Amino acid sequence: MKRAAVGILVVALAAFGIMLLRAELMTVDVDQPEGSYTDAVVAASTVREDPAVQEEMTRGLVSTCRLLVNADVAEDSFVQVDDGVFAFRLRPGLDEFDRRELRGCLSDLRVQHLLLDVRRLTTVVPDQEAGDRP
């Protein structure tokens, strides 16, 4: 009798744990409103590469990773803001899950000898932007 009770308790706890883990890891597509965008700032460092190709390598990695989140880099938005620091805008805006996906992709060493540090990922929704103004 004790074994059956312990077994039922273990199964119940395992099921509860799986449900919590599933909710945390589940990817959900959340449609973003028209006109939303995500601003990103990344710091790039290269190893054993000419620093002159740093921007090209960063653009390549951003181009690859944006495919995972189904967003486009806005035209002429990719700029170098400091030495090795680049900013760009993605349209449409990314939800929380897509921002996590993009951050993970950009932080991976997918382009040999390039390491990106994601400094900021901010999604702006037109209603929020208008509401922030006095």
C-alpha positions in Angstrom: 0.0 0.0 0.0 2.8 2.4 0.9 4.6 1.6 -2.4 1.4 2.5 -4.4 1.0 5.8 -2.5 4.7 6.7 -3.1 4.4 5.7 -6.7 1.3 7.9 -7.2 3.0 10.8 -5.5 6.1 10.5 -7.7 4.0 10.3 -10.8 2.0 13.4 -9.7 5.2 15.4 -8.9 6.8 14.4 -12.2 3.7 15.4 -14.2 3.6 18.7 -12.3 7.3 19.3 -13.1 6.9 18.5 -16.7 4.0 20.9 -17.0 6.0 23.7 -15.4 9.0 23.0 -17.7 6.8 22.8 -20.8 5.2 26.2 -20.0 8.7 27.7 -19.6 10.1 26.2 -22.8 7.1 26.4 -25.0 7.4 28.7 -28.0 4.3 30.7 -28.8 3.9 33.0 -31.8 2.5 36.3 -30.7 1.5 38.7 -33.5 3.0 42.1 -33.1 1.0 45.2 -34.1 1.6 46.9 -37.4 4.5 49.4 -37.2 6.2 47.6 -34.3 10.0 47.2 -34.3 12.8 45.9 -32.3 16.0 47.9 -31.8 19.2 45.9 -31.1 22.7 46.8 -30.0 25.5 44.3 -30.2 29.2 44.5 -29.4 31.4 42.4 -31.7 34.8 41.1 -31.1 36.9 39.0 -33.5 39.6 36.5 -32.9 42.4 36.1 -35.4 40.6 38.2 -38.0 41.3 41.6 -39.5 39.2 44.2 -37.5 38.3 45.6 -40.9 36.0 42.7 -41.6 34.3 42.9 -38.2 31.3 44.8 -39.6 30.9 42.4 -42.5 31.0 39.4 -40.2 28.5 40.9 -37.8 26.1 41.7 -40.7 26.4 38.1 -41.8 25.5 36.7 -38.4 22.6 39.2 -38.0 21.3 38.2 -41.4 21.4 34.5 -40.5 19.8 35.0 -37.1 17.0 37.2 -38.3 15.7 34.3 -40.3 15.0 32.4 -37.1 12.6 35.0 -35.8 11.0 35.9 -39.2 11.9 39.5 -39.1 13.8 41.8 -41.5 16.6 44.3 -40.8 15.1 47.7 -41.7 16.8 49.3 -44.7 19.8 51.5 -43.8 19.3 50.8 -40.0 22.6 48.8 -39.6 25.1 51.3 -38.2 28.3 51.3 -36.2 27.7 53.4 -33.1 31.1 52.8 -31.5 34.3 50.8 -32.0 33.0 47.3 -32.4 29.4 48.2 -31.4 26.6 48.0 -34.0 22.9 48.9 -33.9 20.1 47.7 -36.1 16.3 47.7 -36.3 14.2 44.6 -37.0 10.6 44.8 -38.4 8.1 43.6 -37.3 8.8 43.8 -33.6 9.7 40.7 -31.7 7.8 39.2 -28.8 9.5 37.9 -25.7 10.1 34.4 -27.2 11.6 35.7 -30.4 13.9 38.1 -28.5 15.2 35.1 -26.5 15.7 33.2 -29.7 17.5 36.1 -31.4 19.7 36.7 -28.3 20.7 33.0 -28.2 21.5 32.9 -31.9 23.5 36.1 -31.9 25.5 34.9 -28.8 26.5 31.6 -30.5 29.7 31.3 -32.4 28.1 30.6 -35.8 30.5 32.7 -37.7 34.0 31.4 -37.0 36.2 33.8 -34.9 33.3 36.2 -34.2 31.7 36.7 -30.8 28.7 39.0 -30.3 27.5 40.3 -27.0 23.9 41.4 -27.1 23.7 44.7 -25.2 20.1 45.6 -25.8 17.0 44.2 -27.5 14.0 46.5 -27.1 10.7 46.1 -28.8 8.6 49.2 -29.4 4.9 49.0 -30.2 3.3 52.2 -31.8 0.6 52.4 -29.0 3.3 52.4 -26.3 5.4 54.9 -28.1 2.4 57.4 -28.4 1.5 56.7 -24.8 5.0 57.7 -23.6 4.8 61.1 -25.1 3.3 64.0 -23.0 
